[in-house]
Protein backbone atom coordinates (compact mmCIF):
# COMPACT_ATOMS: atom_id res chain seq x y z
CA UNK A 1 0.00 0.00 0.00
CA UNK A 2 1.71 3.17 -1.19
CA UNK A 3 0.86 6.26 0.80
CA UNK A 4 1.73 9.72 -0.26
CA UNK A 5 2.08 12.22 2.50
CA UNK A 6 0.81 15.74 2.32
CA UNK A 7 3.04 18.61 1.38
CA UNK A 8 4.93 19.62 4.49
CA UNK A 9 3.81 23.00 5.72
CA UNK A 10 6.32 25.82 5.70
CA UNK A 11 8.21 25.94 8.97
CA UNK A 12 10.88 28.13 10.47
CA UNK A 13 13.31 25.22 10.21
CA UNK A 14 13.05 24.35 6.54
CA UNK A 15 13.37 27.74 4.88
CA UNK A 16 16.43 29.78 3.87
CA UNK A 17 17.11 33.11 5.59
CA UNK A 18 17.03 36.42 3.73
CA UNK A 19 17.14 39.04 6.43
CA UNK A 20 18.23 38.61 10.02
CA UNK A 21 17.26 41.24 12.57
CA UNK A 22 19.36 41.11 15.73
CA UNK A 23 18.77 43.10 18.89
CA UNK A 24 17.14 45.97 17.02
CA UNK A 25 16.02 48.97 19.02
CA UNK A 26 14.71 52.16 17.47
CA UNK A 27 14.53 55.50 19.23
CA UNK A 28 12.74 58.67 18.32
CA UNK A 29 14.70 61.17 20.38
CA UNK A 30 14.54 59.77 23.91
CA UNK A 31 11.52 57.64 23.23
CA UNK A 32 12.29 54.01 22.58
CA UNK A 33 9.83 52.84 19.92
CA UNK A 34 11.19 49.34 19.44
CA UNK A 35 13.21 47.25 21.80
CA UNK A 36 15.30 44.11 21.39
CA UNK A 37 13.78 42.82 18.20
CA UNK A 38 15.17 39.53 16.89
CA UNK A 39 13.50 38.35 13.73
CA UNK A 40 14.33 36.11 10.80
CA UNK A 41 12.85 36.94 7.42
CA UNK A 42 12.83 33.92 5.16
CA UNK A 43 13.83 33.95 1.54
CA UNK A 44 11.02 34.10 -1.00
CA UNK A 45 8.36 33.83 1.63
CA UNK A 46 5.81 36.33 2.90
CA UNK A 47 6.32 37.47 6.45
CA UNK A 48 3.46 39.36 8.06
CA UNK A 49 3.90 41.69 11.02
CA UNK A 50 0.76 42.00 13.10
CA UNK A 51 -0.16 43.62 16.38
CA UNK A 52 -2.31 46.38 17.87
CA UNK A 53 -1.99 49.99 16.70
CA UNK A 54 1.11 51.72 17.92
CA UNK A 55 3.09 48.55 18.59
CA UNK A 56 5.85 49.53 16.16
CA UNK A 57 4.97 47.38 13.15
CA UNK A 58 5.66 50.12 10.64
CA UNK A 59 8.77 51.27 12.48
CA UNK A 60 10.13 47.75 12.25
CA UNK A 61 9.24 47.55 8.56
CA UNK A 62 10.92 50.85 7.86
CA UNK A 63 14.11 49.61 9.48
CA UNK A 64 14.52 47.14 6.65
CA UNK A 65 15.40 49.86 4.16
CA UNK A 66 16.44 52.67 6.49
CA UNK A 67 13.30 54.68 5.84
CA UNK A 68 13.42 55.62 9.51
CA UNK A 69 16.50 57.73 8.65
CA UNK A 70 14.11 60.21 7.11
CA UNK A 71 12.48 60.84 10.48
CA UNK A 72 14.37 63.54 12.41
CA UNK A 73 15.81 62.32 15.70
CA UNK A 74 15.51 58.67 14.80
CA UNK A 75 18.30 56.39 15.94
CA UNK A 76 18.72 52.65 15.52
CA UNK A 77 20.71 50.11 17.49
CA UNK A 78 21.35 46.49 16.64
CA UNK A 79 21.65 44.87 13.25
CA UNK A 80 19.52 44.28 10.20
CA UNK A 81 21.51 41.85 8.12
CA UNK A 82 20.58 41.40 4.47
CA UNK A 83 22.55 38.58 2.91
CA UNK A 84 25.46 39.06 5.28
CA UNK A 85 25.52 42.86 5.13
CA UNK A 86 24.41 44.94 8.11
CA UNK A 87 22.10 47.56 6.64
CA UNK A 88 22.46 49.75 9.73
CA UNK A 89 26.23 50.10 9.36
CA UNK A 90 27.20 53.75 8.82
CA UNK A 91 29.16 53.04 5.63
CA UNK A 92 26.22 51.44 3.88
CA UNK A 93 24.95 53.13 0.72
CA UNK A 94 21.35 53.95 1.61
CA UNK A 95 20.39 54.50 -2.02
CA UNK A 96 21.58 51.03 -2.85
CA UNK A 97 19.67 49.55 0.10
CA UNK A 98 16.48 51.15 -1.10
CA UNK A 99 17.02 49.62 -4.51
CA UNK A 100 17.52 46.18 -3.00
CA UNK A 101 14.68 46.62 -0.52
CA UNK A 102 11.68 48.23 -2.22
CA UNK A 103 8.60 49.58 -0.56
CA UNK A 104 4.89 49.85 -1.26
CA UNK A 105 2.81 52.15 0.90
CA UNK A 106 -0.66 52.17 2.34
CA UNK A 107 -2.11 54.67 -0.09
CA UNK A 108 -1.20 54.21 -3.73
CA UNK A 109 1.18 57.04 -4.50
CA UNK A 110 1.97 57.04 -8.22
CA UNK A 111 3.96 60.02 -9.47
CA UNK A 112 1.88 62.53 -11.46
CA UNK A 113 3.43 61.13 -14.60
CA UNK A 114 2.47 58.60 -17.25
CA UNK A 115 2.13 54.92 -16.38
CA UNK A 116 5.30 54.29 -18.40
CA UNK A 117 7.27 57.00 -16.64
CA UNK A 118 6.17 55.78 -13.23
CA UNK A 119 7.77 52.43 -13.89
CA UNK A 120 10.77 53.73 -15.85
CA UNK A 121 11.59 56.27 -13.15
CA UNK A 122 13.65 53.98 -10.93
CA UNK A 123 15.65 52.27 -13.67
CA UNK A 124 16.46 55.72 -15.15
CA UNK A 125 17.65 56.86 -11.76
CA UNK A 126 19.99 53.91 -11.69
CA UNK A 127 21.40 54.83 -15.07
CA UNK A 128 19.45 52.87 -17.64
CA UNK A 129 18.99 55.10 -20.68
CA UNK A 130 18.35 52.96 -23.75
CA UNK A 131 14.73 53.14 -24.76
CA UNK A 132 14.55 49.49 -25.76
CA UNK A 133 15.90 48.47 -22.34
CA UNK A 134 13.44 50.72 -20.56
CA UNK A 135 10.56 49.43 -22.70
CA UNK A 136 11.43 45.93 -21.72
CA UNK A 137 11.69 46.73 -18.02
CA UNK A 138 8.39 48.60 -18.06
CA UNK A 139 6.61 45.75 -19.82
CA UNK A 140 8.05 43.01 -17.63
CA UNK A 141 7.45 44.95 -14.41
CA UNK A 142 3.84 45.66 -15.35
CA UNK A 143 3.39 42.00 -16.25
CA UNK A 144 4.83 40.88 -12.93
CA UNK A 145 2.47 43.27 -11.18
CA UNK A 146 -0.49 41.76 -13.08
CA UNK A 147 -1.31 45.13 -14.59
CA UNK A 148 0.03 44.83 -18.14
CA UNK A 149 -3.15 43.59 -19.80
CA UNK A 150 -5.12 46.46 -18.33
CA UNK A 151 -2.71 49.24 -19.31
CA UNK A 152 -0.69 48.08 -22.30
CA UNK A 153 -2.70 50.24 -24.68
CA UNK A 154 -2.50 53.36 -22.55
CA UNK A 155 1.03 53.44 -21.20
CA UNK A 156 1.27 57.16 -21.78
CA UNK A 157 -1.82 58.09 -19.83
CA UNK A 158 -1.33 59.46 -16.37
CA UNK A 159 -0.81 56.95 -13.58
CA UNK A 160 -3.35 58.93 -11.63
CA UNK A 161 -6.06 58.05 -14.16
CA UNK A 162 -6.09 54.46 -12.94
CA UNK A 163 -8.40 53.03 -10.26
CA UNK A 164 -7.09 52.71 -6.69
CA UNK A 165 -6.33 49.01 -7.06
CA UNK A 166 -4.60 49.58 -10.38
CA UNK A 167 -2.60 52.46 -8.91
CA UNK A 168 -1.40 50.17 -6.13
CA UNK A 169 -0.34 47.55 -8.65
CA UNK A 170 1.40 50.33 -10.58
CA UNK A 171 3.31 51.17 -7.41
CA UNK A 172 4.24 47.51 -7.09
CA UNK A 173 5.42 47.51 -10.72
CA UNK A 174 7.45 50.63 -9.94
CA UNK A 175 9.05 48.84 -7.01
CA UNK A 176 9.79 45.77 -9.13
CA UNK A 177 11.40 47.79 -11.95
CA UNK A 178 14.65 48.21 -10.04
CA UNK A 179 14.88 44.47 -9.36
CA UNK A 180 14.70 44.52 -5.58
CA UNK A 181 15.37 41.45 -3.47
CA UNK A 182 12.92 42.31 -0.74
CA UNK A 183 9.61 44.15 -1.01
CA UNK A 184 8.17 45.87 2.04
CA UNK A 185 4.45 46.47 2.07
CA UNK A 186 2.89 48.77 4.62
CA UNK A 187 -0.86 48.06 4.70
CA UNK A 188 -0.86 47.72 0.91
CA UNK A 189 -4.56 46.96 0.62
CA UNK A 190 -6.14 48.92 3.43
CA UNK A 191 -7.28 51.69 1.10
CA UNK A 192 -8.68 49.26 -1.49
CA UNK A 193 -12.02 47.58 -2.08
CA UNK A 194 -12.34 43.79 -1.50
CA UNK A 195 -11.82 42.79 -5.14
CA UNK A 196 -8.72 44.95 -5.53
CA UNK A 197 -7.50 43.60 -2.19
CA UNK A 198 -7.90 40.07 -3.48
CA UNK A 199 -5.91 40.94 -6.58
CA UNK A 200 -3.08 42.34 -4.51
CA UNK A 201 -3.12 39.25 -2.29
CA UNK A 202 -3.00 36.89 -5.26
CA UNK A 203 -0.29 39.02 -6.81
CA UNK A 204 1.75 38.61 -3.64
CA UNK A 205 1.54 34.84 -4.02
CA UNK A 206 2.96 35.14 -7.54
CA UNK A 207 5.65 37.59 -6.47
CA UNK A 208 6.97 35.43 -3.68
CA UNK A 209 8.31 32.99 -6.25
CA UNK A 210 11.00 35.62 -6.97
CA UNK A 211 10.93 38.05 -4.07
CA UNK A 212 10.96 38.11 -0.31
CA UNK A 213 7.99 40.06 1.01
CA UNK A 214 7.42 41.62 4.40
CA UNK A 215 3.95 43.01 5.00
CA UNK A 216 2.56 45.07 7.84
CA UNK A 217 -1.15 44.70 8.24
CA UNK A 218 -3.69 45.45 10.93
CA UNK A 219 -6.00 43.10 9.10
CA UNK A 220 -5.36 39.77 10.81
CA UNK A 221 -7.40 37.84 8.29
CA UNK A 222 -5.21 39.21 5.57
CA UNK A 223 -2.07 38.19 7.43
CA UNK A 224 -3.55 34.72 7.85
CA UNK A 225 -4.47 34.46 4.18
CA UNK A 226 -1.33 35.71 2.54
CA UNK A 227 1.65 35.05 4.75
CA UNK A 228 3.91 32.10 5.41
CA UNK A 229 5.29 33.49 8.65
CA UNK A 230 3.75 35.84 11.17
CA UNK A 231 5.42 38.09 13.70
CA UNK A 232 3.23 39.26 16.55
CA UNK A 233 4.20 42.55 18.18
CA UNK A 234 3.01 44.41 21.24
CA UNK A 235 4.08 47.31 23.40
CA UNK A 236 5.60 46.65 26.80
CA UNK A 237 5.16 48.64 30.05
CA UNK A 238 7.56 51.30 28.77
CA UNK A 239 5.45 51.59 25.63
CA UNK A 240 8.22 50.19 23.49
CA UNK A 241 7.31 47.73 20.75
CA UNK A 242 8.43 44.16 21.25
CA UNK A 243 8.20 41.01 19.22
CA UNK A 244 6.28 38.58 21.38
CA UNK A 245 5.86 35.61 19.09
CA UNK A 246 7.09 34.56 15.71
CA UNK A 247 6.25 31.37 13.88
CA UNK A 248 4.80 29.82 10.76
CA UNK A 249 1.47 31.53 10.06
CA UNK A 250 -0.53 28.32 10.31
CA UNK A 251 0.79 27.83 13.83
CA UNK A 252 0.16 31.43 14.93
CA UNK A 253 -3.46 31.14 13.81
CA UNK A 254 -4.21 27.63 15.06
CA UNK A 255 -2.10 27.14 18.18
CA UNK A 256 -0.10 30.20 19.21
CA UNK A 257 2.13 29.70 22.20
CA UNK A 258 1.79 33.10 23.80
CA UNK A 259 -1.46 33.93 25.56
CA UNK A 260 -1.27 37.50 24.24
CA UNK A 261 -1.11 36.26 20.66
CA UNK A 262 -4.04 33.95 21.34
CA UNK A 263 -6.05 36.86 22.75
CA UNK A 264 -5.15 39.09 19.84
CA UNK A 265 -5.91 36.65 17.03
CA UNK A 266 -9.18 35.59 18.65
CA UNK A 267 -10.23 39.22 18.94
CA UNK A 268 -10.20 39.27 22.74
CA UNK A 269 -7.61 41.97 22.90
CA UNK A 270 -6.43 44.97 20.93
CA UNK B 1 -10.33 34.19 -8.10
CA UNK B 2 -8.73 32.94 -4.92
CA UNK B 3 -6.10 30.77 -6.54
CA UNK B 4 -4.26 29.89 -3.36
CA UNK B 5 -7.39 28.84 -1.52
CA UNK B 6 -8.74 27.01 -4.55
CA UNK B 7 -5.59 24.95 -4.79
CA UNK B 8 -5.67 24.21 -1.05
CA UNK B 9 -9.23 22.94 -1.43
CA UNK B 10 -8.27 20.84 -4.41
CA UNK B 11 -5.37 19.36 -2.48
CA UNK B 12 -7.66 18.50 0.41
CA UNK B 13 -10.13 16.80 -1.89
CA UNK B 14 -7.29 14.81 -3.40
CA UNK B 15 -6.16 13.79 0.05
CA UNK B 16 -9.65 12.59 0.94
CA UNK B 17 -9.64 10.50 -2.23
CA UNK B 18 -6.29 9.02 -1.23
CA UNK B 19 -7.67 8.22 2.22
CA UNK B 20 -10.75 6.73 0.60
CA UNK B 21 -8.73 4.44 -1.62
CA UNK B 22 -6.63 3.34 1.37
CA UNK B 23 -9.86 2.38 3.14
CA UNK B 24 -11.26 0.69 0.07
CA UNK B 25 -8.15 -1.43 -0.30
CA UNK B 26 -8.16 -2.25 3.40
CA UNK B 27 -11.78 -3.42 3.29
CA UNK B 28 -11.41 -5.56 0.18
CA UNK B 29 -8.04 -6.83 1.38
CA UNK B 30 -9.31 -7.78 4.82
CA UNK B 31 -12.14 -9.88 3.41
CA UNK B 32 -9.89 -11.44 0.78
CA UNK B 33 -7.38 -12.39 3.50
CA UNK B 34 -10.16 -13.92 5.58
CA UNK B 35 -11.49 -15.84 2.63
CA UNK B 36 -8.04 -17.28 1.99
CA UNK B 37 -7.31 -17.57 5.72
CA UNK B 38 -4.13 -15.62 5.06
CA UNK B 39 -3.24 -14.49 8.57
CA UNK B 40 -0.06 -12.72 7.47
CA UNK B 41 -2.00 -10.51 5.05
CA UNK B 42 -4.47 -9.70 7.83
CA UNK B 43 -1.62 -8.72 10.10
CA UNK B 44 -0.38 -6.22 7.52
CA UNK B 45 -3.84 -4.73 7.12
CA UNK B 46 -4.22 -4.56 10.88
CA UNK B 47 -0.99 -2.60 11.18
CA UNK B 48 -1.70 -0.38 8.17
CA UNK B 49 -4.69 1.08 9.98
CA UNK B 50 -2.29 3.36 11.81
CA UNK B 51 -1.48 4.97 8.47
CA UNK B 52 -5.15 5.52 7.76
CA UNK B 53 -5.50 7.20 11.14
CA UNK B 54 -2.43 9.35 10.53
CA UNK B 55 -3.81 10.43 7.17
CA UNK B 56 -7.08 11.41 8.78
CA UNK B 57 -5.27 13.53 11.38
CA UNK B 58 -3.21 15.16 8.64
CA UNK B 59 -6.38 16.09 6.73
CA UNK B 60 -8.00 17.35 9.90
CA UNK B 61 -5.05 19.58 10.64
CA UNK B 62 -4.94 20.87 7.07
CA UNK B 63 -8.65 21.69 7.17
CA UNK B 64 -8.17 23.54 10.45
CA UNK B 65 -5.36 25.57 8.94
CA UNK B 66 -7.50 26.38 5.92
CA UNK B 67 -10.35 27.52 8.16
CA UNK B 68 -8.02 29.63 10.29
CA UNK B 69 -6.11 31.21 7.45
CA UNK B 70 -8.67 31.49 4.66
CA UNK B 71 -11.82 32.41 6.58
CA UNK B 72 -14.13 30.30 4.42
CA UNK B 73 -17.76 31.31 4.01
CA UNK B 74 -20.92 29.72 2.60
CA UNK B 75 -20.05 26.91 0.15
CA UNK B 76 -16.39 26.89 1.18
CA UNK B 77 -17.29 26.62 4.85
CA UNK B 78 -19.72 23.78 4.19
CA UNK B 79 -17.07 22.02 2.16
CA UNK B 80 -14.36 22.31 4.80
CA UNK B 81 -16.69 21.26 7.61
CA UNK B 82 -17.74 18.28 5.49
CA UNK B 83 -14.15 17.34 4.78
CA UNK B 84 -13.65 16.98 8.53
CA UNK B 85 -16.74 14.82 8.83
CA UNK B 86 -15.96 12.66 5.81
CA UNK B 87 -12.38 12.01 6.79
CA UNK B 88 -13.70 10.92 10.20
CA UNK B 89 -16.16 8.55 8.54
CA UNK B 90 -13.38 7.10 6.41
CA UNK B 91 -11.16 6.60 9.38
CA UNK B 92 -13.88 4.63 11.15
CA UNK B 93 -14.45 2.56 8.02
CA UNK B 94 -10.76 1.79 8.23
CA UNK B 95 -11.41 0.52 11.75
CA UNK B 96 -13.95 -1.93 10.34
CA UNK B 97 -11.28 -3.31 8.01
CA UNK B 98 -8.95 -3.55 10.96
CA UNK B 99 -11.66 -5.38 12.91
CA UNK B 100 -12.12 -7.89 10.09
CA UNK B 101 -8.35 -8.41 9.95
CA UNK B 102 -8.33 -9.00 13.69
CA UNK B 103 -11.01 -11.68 13.40
CA UNK B 104 -8.91 -13.59 10.91
CA UNK B 105 -5.95 -13.36 13.29
CA UNK B 106 -8.09 -14.51 16.24
CA UNK B 107 -9.40 -17.50 14.31
CA UNK B 108 -5.92 -18.95 14.33
CA UNK B 109 -5.95 -22.49 12.94
CA UNK B 110 -9.68 -22.96 12.99
CA UNK B 111 -11.26 -23.37 9.57
CA UNK B 112 -14.00 -21.07 8.32
CA UNK B 113 -17.46 -22.24 9.31
CA UNK B 114 -18.46 -22.09 5.67
CA UNK B 115 -16.90 -20.92 2.42
CA UNK B 116 -17.33 -17.16 2.07
CA UNK B 117 -19.64 -16.11 -0.74
CA UNK B 118 -22.00 -13.42 0.48
CA UNK B 119 -19.47 -11.70 2.73
CA UNK B 120 -17.12 -10.90 -0.21
CA UNK B 121 -20.21 -9.74 -2.08
CA UNK B 122 -21.06 -7.37 0.74
CA UNK B 123 -17.48 -6.09 0.79
CA UNK B 124 -17.50 -5.61 -2.95
CA UNK B 125 -20.81 -3.79 -2.85
CA UNK B 126 -19.76 -1.60 0.06
CA UNK B 127 -16.41 -0.71 -1.51
CA UNK B 128 -18.13 0.08 -4.77
CA UNK B 129 -20.67 2.34 -3.04
CA UNK B 130 -17.86 4.02 -1.15
CA UNK B 131 -15.90 4.62 -4.32
CA UNK B 132 -18.82 6.21 -6.13
CA UNK B 133 -19.88 8.18 -3.05
CA UNK B 134 -16.43 9.71 -2.76
CA UNK B 135 -16.34 10.54 -6.45
CA UNK B 136 -19.69 12.28 -6.06
CA UNK B 137 -18.37 14.00 -2.94
CA UNK B 138 -15.32 15.55 -4.60
CA UNK B 139 -17.40 16.47 -7.64
CA UNK B 140 -20.09 17.87 -5.35
CA UNK B 141 -22.58 15.85 -7.34
CA UNK B 142 -25.71 15.92 -5.17
CA UNK B 143 -27.81 14.06 -7.70
CA UNK B 144 -25.64 10.95 -7.61
CA UNK B 145 -25.16 11.29 -3.86
CA UNK B 146 -28.92 11.18 -3.28
CA UNK B 147 -29.23 7.86 -5.13
CA UNK B 148 -26.37 5.85 -3.64
CA UNK B 149 -27.94 5.36 -0.15
CA UNK B 150 -30.79 3.37 -1.70
CA UNK B 151 -28.28 0.72 -2.66
CA UNK B 152 -27.75 0.13 1.04
CA UNK B 153 -30.82 -2.13 0.93
CA UNK B 154 -28.81 -4.63 -1.06
CA UNK B 155 -26.13 -4.69 1.62
CA UNK B 156 -28.73 -5.01 4.37
CA UNK B 157 -30.40 -7.90 2.53
CA UNK B 158 -27.08 -9.69 2.24
CA UNK B 159 -26.52 -9.13 5.93
CA UNK B 160 -29.92 -10.66 6.79
CA UNK B 161 -29.21 -13.61 4.59
CA UNK B 162 -25.83 -14.19 6.23
CA UNK B 163 -27.38 -13.82 9.66
CA UNK B 164 -30.04 -16.44 9.04
CA UNK B 165 -27.59 -18.78 7.45
CA UNK B 166 -25.21 -18.51 10.39
CA UNK B 167 -28.05 -19.02 12.86
CA UNK B 168 -28.91 -22.27 11.12
CA UNK B 169 -25.36 -23.45 11.68
CA UNK B 170 -25.66 -22.58 15.36
CA UNK B 171 -28.99 -24.36 15.72
CA UNK B 172 -27.59 -27.46 14.09
CA UNK B 173 -24.45 -27.49 16.17
CA UNK B 174 -24.05 -25.26 19.20
CA UNK B 175 -20.29 -25.79 19.13
CA UNK B 176 -20.14 -23.69 15.98
CA UNK B 177 -21.30 -20.65 17.90
CA UNK B 178 -17.90 -19.00 18.15
CA UNK B 179 -17.03 -19.47 14.50
CA UNK B 180 -20.49 -18.26 13.49
CA UNK B 181 -20.12 -15.26 15.72
CA UNK B 182 -16.84 -14.30 14.09
CA UNK B 183 -18.40 -14.27 10.65
CA UNK B 184 -21.40 -12.40 11.96
CA UNK B 185 -19.08 -9.69 13.21
CA UNK B 186 -17.43 -9.47 9.83
CA UNK B 187 -20.82 -9.07 8.18
CA UNK B 188 -21.85 -6.55 10.78
CA UNK B 189 -18.74 -4.45 10.10
CA UNK B 190 -19.51 -4.46 6.40
CA UNK B 191 -23.10 -3.50 7.04
CA UNK B 192 -21.99 -0.54 9.15
CA UNK B 193 -19.52 0.49 6.48
CA UNK B 194 -22.30 0.85 3.95
CA UNK B 195 -24.28 2.92 6.47
CA UNK B 196 -21.37 5.31 6.72
CA UNK B 197 -21.34 5.67 2.94
CA UNK B 198 -24.78 7.22 3.38
CA UNK B 199 -23.30 9.79 5.76
CA UNK B 200 -20.79 10.79 3.08
CA UNK B 201 -23.62 11.18 0.58
CA UNK B 202 -25.52 13.39 3.02
CA UNK B 203 -22.48 15.68 3.25
CA UNK B 204 -22.29 15.88 -0.53
CA UNK B 205 -25.89 17.08 -0.68
CA UNK B 206 -25.11 19.52 2.12
CA UNK B 207 -22.16 21.04 0.27
CA UNK B 208 -24.05 21.37 -2.98
CA UNK B 209 -27.36 22.61 -1.60
CA UNK B 210 -26.86 23.71 2.00
CA UNK B 211 -29.52 21.20 3.00
CA UNK B 212 -28.54 19.11 6.03
CA UNK B 213 -30.76 16.09 6.48
CA UNK B 214 -30.72 12.33 6.51
CA UNK B 215 -31.17 10.39 3.33
CA UNK B 216 -33.27 7.43 4.35
CA UNK B 217 -33.15 4.21 2.42
CA UNK B 218 -36.38 2.22 2.26
CA UNK B 219 -35.43 -0.08 5.15
CA UNK B 220 -34.77 2.67 7.65
CA UNK B 221 -37.42 3.00 10.31
Interface residues (C-beta under 8 A of the other chain):
Chain A: X1 X3 X4 X5 X6 X7 X9 X198 X201 X202 X205 X221 X224 X225 X249 X250 X253 X254
Chain B: X1 X2 X3 X4 X5 X11 X15 X18 X22 X25 X26 X48 X51 X55 X58 X59 X61 X62 X64 X65 X68 X69 X70 X71
